[in-house]
Amino acid sequence: MITRRNLLAAVPVAATAAAAAQFPPQNRPRFRPRVGVLGPYTDSNLDWVKSEGFTSMQLRIDPAKVDDARIADIKSRIDKSGIYVSSLACDGNHIDPDPAKREKQIQYTIACIELCGKLGIPNIGGQSGKQEGRPLPEQVNEIVRVYTEKYFPVLEKNKVRILWEPYAGGPNIATGPIGWEALFNSFDAKAPVGLQMDISHLVWQMMDPIQAARDFASKIYDVHLKDTEILYHVLHRGGIQPVNRASWWRFRVPGAGQIDWKAFFSVLADAGYQGAMNIENEDRFYEPSTDGQGNFTEQFKRGFRVAHEFLKTLLPPVAA
């Protein structure tokens, strides 16, 4: 018998069923990212990263300074440590207007890609390339041409992807959504390119880091964990281009700046992100970074530890 009471009781159930039909549950993998650090490869650094409970690294290795024997030794040590190496840093201008400089960069990048192949590293991370003064579409076309002709065959052979970090201080047009959209729209959807997301760079560019990450979540294959502190007492007096060149922002370890890390990690979790997240310590309070031989100093390690303890309060247990 239909009564007003049981009819009203059925409304929430019907609404829930309708919502479930419209938004079916997604079978996303569990969000358990590997967490680690960025730094130069040394045997000592690798051992320390392992002992601290980190599970990943982004490495800096100059391919010109390692021969096949050393590469084999490094690979063996990494494999035994169980540390996942998510990317190799590879900076520079891929479309330098100077032909000699461009060719040098291309050969260096190819060497980095081949080193990744030998070490089993899936990504190289750096800048897109840039030509000051040229219209954005022309720069994009030149990037696409150079990558397609020079890099894609080597990337495919070595099973490596090239990633862009949104750093606005170098030869880079992939500094935020405008550049990302122009680049991704010009490459084939299956092209081996993507983002090495570091939202600290978006903060000092006065962009919305969370919305940017949400809009391009499917293109994120590696993550840098670094914070940005805005010095509002300086900014409010001099603006973003102070005539006295006063510094109104600075990089900090995660938790010491303006970033809403809960919101950022929610974006990654909702997207089913399965990559690594590496702390990039550019916090001047923990300098110097190395001892001259590439090994982390005790003060620099302290910065990594401070960041790690903060991140543990927000992230699930790291994947083994």
Secondary structure, DSSP 4 states (H G I P E B T S, - for coil): ---HHHHHHHHHHHHHHHHHHHSPPP-PPP---EEEEEEE--HHHHHHHHHTT--EEEEE--GGG--HHHHHHHHHHHHHHT-EEEEEE--S-TT-SSHHHHHHHHHHHHHHHHHHHHHT--EEEE--B--TTS-HHHHHHHHHHHIIIIIHHHHHHHT-EEEE---TTSSBS-SSHHHHHHHHHHS-TTSSEEEEE-THHHHHTT--HHHHHHHTGGGEEEEEE-EEEE-HHHHHHH-SS-TT----EEEE-TTSSS--HHHHHHHHHHTT--SEEEE----GGG---B-SSSPBPHHHHHHHHHHHHHHHTTSPPPP-
